[in-house]
Amino acid sequence: MSAADYVAAVVAGRIADPVLTAHLRDGWAVVRPIHGYLQHDPDSANWAAVIQWVNPASLPPPELALR
């Protein structure tokens, strides 16, 4: 399974990831998977997910929105 497919499956709730699932439940959103983030972690195959949490009490101006 590709990293993008893995992240999509976690977001859809088809599989659970011990870290990403917890963040998603706390209101974080996946921006995209990236390669080369964890270079010395063979379990991740050098992949990670960029995630974002927007504080609802302090929304960014439209020109700075990351989503």
CORHU-V523888 format. One record per residue. RES is the residue in three letters. PHI is phi in whole degrees, -180 to 180 (none if undefined). BURIAL is # if it has 16 or more other ideal C-beta (glycine too) atoms within 10 Angstrom, else .. Layout:
res	phi	burial
RES	PHI	BURIAL
RES	PHI	BURIAL
//
This chain:
res	phi	burial
MET	none	.
SER	-74	.
ALA	-62	#
ALA	-64	.
ASP	-66	.
TYR	-62	#
VAL	-61	#
ALA	-61	.
ALA	-67	.
VAL	-67	#
VAL	-61	#
ALA	-77	.
GLY	84	.
ARG	-76	.
ILE	-136	.
ALA	-112	.
ASP	-116	.
PRO	-59	.
VAL	-102	.
LEU	-64	#
THR	-60	.
ALA	-63	.
HIS	-66	#
LEU	-61	#
ARG	-65	.
ASP	-88	.
GLY	99	.
TRP	-75	.
ALA	-127	.
VAL	-79	#
VAL	-88	.
ARG	-178	.
PRO	-78	#
ILE	-131	.
HIS	-106	.
GLY	95	.
TYR	-75	.
LEU	-111	.
GLN	-71	.
HIS	-116	.
ASP	-122	.
PRO	-62	.
ASP	-65	.
SER	-91	.
ALA	54	.
ASN	71	.
TRP	-106	#
ALA	-150	#
ALA	-113	#
VAL	-79	.
ILE	-123	#
GLN	-139	.
TRP	-125	.
VAL	-101	.
ASN	-70	.
PRO	-64	.
ALA	-83	.
SER	-147	.
LEU	-68	.
PRO	-73	.
PRO	-64	.
PRO	-53	.
GLU	-71	.
LEU	-109	.
ALA	-61	.
LEU	-93	.
ARG	-87	.
//
